[in-house]
Structures are given as C-alpha cells and as structure tokens.
C-alpha cells in the first residue's frame, strides 16, 4: 500500500532552502537544522531522508527558475520535479531489491572497468585528481564504488525489463502511419549542388567574376556540374560535388531561395553575388509539399513504436514492484520561513 501526503507549502520551503544553500543566513541554518534529518519516504526497511532529496533536486533548481514565469509557476514546477525525483529514488531502491532477489551478479572486474572508464573520461585518467574530487564531495572510494554499482544495476535491470521488439508487423506500422500522418508532412523543398566562390585577400572581386564566367562557359560546353564543383568550389561540400542536403524555402537565404525554387530540376543558375561571395546553383531534385511516403519514414515509425512499447513494458514492471512493496511517503506540513 502506498500513502502520499501532498504539501505544496513544504515543497516551496524545501526548494527555497536549496536556492539559498550558499547564503549564510540564519533562516537557512534553521531550515537545515529542522529538516535535514527528516524523512521523505520509507521503502521496506530503507529510509530516504529529506537531505537526500534536497541534494538530488538542488542542481535542477537554476534551470527550473529560468524556465518559470512567475513565482506560482516556479512553485508548481518545483513541486512536480520534487515528487518525480522522490519517485525515482524510491524506484531505484525497488529495482536494486529486485536485482538481489533475482540473484543476478555483476563481476567485480566489470565494476573495475566501469570505474576506470569513468576516471579516464572525467579526469583524463588522473586517479589523484579523482581522489581529490571524492574528498571535495565528502565521499570515500568505497562509497563511490557502491553508487557506481547501483547505477549499473539500475541500468541493467531497466534494459532487462524493457521488452525487445526486433520485428514490428507491417500492419502496426501502417496503422501508426495513418494515425500520425500529420507528423510526416514536409514542405516544398529543393536539393542543390552548389559552387561557392569565396573572395581571396588582396585580390579584387573581378577575379571572382572571371572565375564564375569560366565556369559558366564550361557548363555551357557540357562539363558536369559536380566535377566543376570539385574543381572550383570553396564550399566544404566540394568533395561531394557541391551536394547540399534538402532545404525548404525559408531555410535558404532569400536570394538563393528565389533562384533555386525558380529553376527546373536538372538546370543551373546564373552566378549570384551575395555578401562578397558568388554562388552558382544546380537543382539536383525538387519535391512538392505533402506527406512523406511510408517507405521514407518506416525506420522512424519502427523506432517510435519500439520506444513506446519498451516504455510501457518497463512501466508495468515498475508498477508491479511498487505494488508488491511497502512504501510510505512523508512530506510534512510546514510554512515558509518569514
């Protein structure tokens, strides 16, 4: 059975203390004295303290504050995040308990490798710097190793209980596609090959124009646009024959968009002078506005369905763990410090 006592006033005070953690004020000290040893939840024989909860929520407060419109919105978001974080702490205990009951084991060598990887990534392999970091956090190597082990267990158990859907039926894909066609609308677009001539220091703009004219003569003589792009273009796409990705009208500079969308597929533009550069465009392909064909989005749909089914299976697993455990939440009533 799960009991949950709601208390917005406590949450506001709770987060206010987190925001003021760096201020050496009497009010903050009083809050710490009064609530640090309080209980946020009991899970079987484990206790989650308010201090544990505060430490988890505090790093999230600045972003929530930036995203909030006024104090009421801030308080609402803080309450939601606090309860979500508390639930995650509860679930972590339940997941680790399930791991132990299932008699799974993680080889010590695996933990050692994960620890080495962490030190390599975060501290460039400097173990002495890592030890100094632990001291600054008030943690021992043993505590950190235990926390790392728990993270590995949680990730392992979540993956084990997220059903794998290696094959999703064509019928399910078709149903999803028909129901969510609005997600697959694409605007009118163009695929270009582009030759970009960049200004050279100490050389006049006339040099660029002469190069552009030479390119236009070669195009008129039947030379391939892609080959000329490789030969002349100063754009990073030159090695790919000047090929750019698909663009909508609003994704291109106005002058380039006007020229590109006025051309037919397989045709090229006259030189376009823009911001000191000269552009020559070739239309590789064009598309009209509309819904993407199902074959173009099949992989996207499969991934979306698989992700949803995995979330559902994991949620069912977590709900069962919660149902089978003794959980009690404590958020005692309190009034913000005056």
Buried (B, 14 or more C-beta within 10 A) or exposed (E): EEEEEEBEBBBBBBBBBBBBBEEEEEBBEEBBEBBEEBBBBBBEEBEBBBBBBBEBBBEBBEEBEEEBEEEEEBBBBBBEBBBEBBBEBBBBBBBBBBBEEEEEEEEEEEBEEBBEEEBEEEBEEEEEEBBEBEEEEEBEEEEBBEEBBBEBBBEBBBEBBBBEBEEBEEEBBEEBBEEEEEBBEBBEBBBBBBBBBEBEEEEEEEEBBEBBEEBBEBBEEEEEBBEBBBEBBBBEBBEBBBBBEBBBBEEBEEEBBEBBBEBEEEEBBEBBBBEEBBBBBBBBEBBEEEBBEBEEBBEBBBEBBBEEBBEEBBEEBBEEBBEEBEBEBBBEEBEEBE
